[in-house]
Amino acid sequence: MDAIQISHYAGALYRAHGDKAEVEAARRARECEERGRLSEAQDWRSIRAAIHSRRPPRQS
């Protein structure tokens, strides 16, 4: 999956799941890994990283 596709999926996942999108991407990565779909799991980890980089910093 290229960077444009990752960005597209990250945006769609964030619109669908809001603040829980990062957790959802991690869950999907784990499921793919358990099923032996390592390439797909890496894509989901990349999507998770893209979501994380878009989020504003947490305030304390």
FENHUKA-V609449 format. One line per field, one symbol per residue. phi: phi as a letter, one per 30 degrees, with the letter a starting at -180 (. if undefined). psi: psi as a letter, one per 20 degrees, with the letter a starting at -180 (. if undefined). A space follows every 10 residues. Layout:
phi: ???
psi: ???
This chain:
phi: .ddddddddd ddddddchdc dddddddddd ddddcicddd ddeddddddd ddddddddcc
psi: prhggggggg gghghhicij hgggghghgg ggghjjmhgh ghghhhgghg gghhqqqqq.
